Amino acid sequence: MNATNRFAREFEAIVKAYEMAGGDPAVFRSPRIASLVVSGSKVLGANETPGIHLEAEELPSGVRARVIVEPGVHIEYPVHLCFGVLPKEGVQEIHSHFEIGDGAQVAFLTHCTFPNAVKVKHVMDARIRVGKGALMHYAESHYHGESGGIEVISKAQIEVEEGGRYISGFELTHGRVGKLEFDYVVDVAARGVAELTAKAYGYGDDEIVVRETIRLNGERARGMAKSRIAVRDRARSEVVGTTEGNAPFTRGHVDCVEIVRDNAVANAIPVVRVKDPTAYITHEAAIGTVNKKELETLMARGLSEEEAVDVIIKGMLEG
C-alpha cells in the first residue's frame, strides 16, 4: 500500500472514531467549516476559512497547534477539532495556542477519541487568550473505549481580556474514563466572563480529578465553575472548584454535584477567596446517591434498578 492510500485509510479511520465520540464526519468535507484532524502525531487534515488561521507542526509524540481568529471577525460555523489515537498503545501530546482577536466571536467543537486504548496517554496543554470584547465557546467531548486503559491530562491557562467572554464545556460520559486529570485556570479582566463546566461518569476502577480555578481580577468580572460527576463500582473522584473575587463588584459561584454508588469514593472541595469587600462569591457542593423517590418511580415503570440509576445519572449529567 502506498503512502497516499495509507494516509487516506488513516483519515477515514480517525473520522470514524470522531463519529463514535459524537461528532459529525460531514464537517470535514465542507469547505465552509474550519477544521483540524490529528491522529497520533500526524496532521491528516486542516481547513481554514476567512478570518481564522490554523497552524499545525508535527512533533515526535504529538502536534503543536496555533489557532488565530482575526479581530472583529465572527466565524459563522463552529470550528471542528479532532484529536485521537487509533492503536491500542501510544502517546499523544497536543500543545495548543488560541488567540481570539478583540471583538471576535468563535465556537469550537473538539472531539478526542481513543476507541481501542489499552495503554494510551493523551496530554492536552492549552494557552488561550480571549481579546477585549471577544467571545469564545469551547466544547470538548471524549470517548475512551471500554477497556479503561487510558490516561488523560487536560490543562489550560486562559486569559480573558476586558469585556471578553470564555465559555467552556468538557464531557466524558460514554465509555470508560480510565484516569483523568482536568485542570483549568482562568484569569478574568474587568467586565469579563468565564464559565467552566465539566461532566464525567466513571466506573470500574476509573479515577477522575477535576480542578477548576477562576480568578476574577478586574472590576465587575463574573465567573462560574460547574461540575457534574458520577462514580460507581470502585471508581474515585475529586473535584476542587476555586473562585477568587480579587476586584470590586466581582461575582462568582462554584457549583459541584457528585453521585456515588457501590464502593466508589467521591470528594468535593469548593474554595472561595475574596480580597475586596464588594466582591460576592458563593459555593454549593452536594454528594450522595440517587434520589430514592426518582428510583422507585422509574422502577415502577418497568426499569431494573441498574437501568433506573443509569437514567437518573444521565439526566444529571445532561443538566
Secondary structure, DSSP 8 states (H G I E B T S, - for coil): --HHHHHHHHHHHHHHHHHHTT--GGGGG-TTS-EEEEETTEEEEEE--TTEEEEEEEETTEEEEEEEE-TT-B-SS-EEEEEE--SSEEEEEEEEEEEE-TT-EEEEEEEEE-TT-SEEEEEEEEEEEE-TT-EEEEEEEEE--SS--EEEEEEEEEEE-TT-EEEEEEEE-SS---EEEEEEEEEE-TT-EEEEEEEEEE-TT-EEEEEEEEEE-STT-EEEEEEEEEE-TT-EEEEEEEEEE-STT-EEEEEEEEEE-TT-EEEEEEEEEE-STT-EEEEEEEEE---HHHHHHHHHTT--HHHHHHHHHHHHHH-
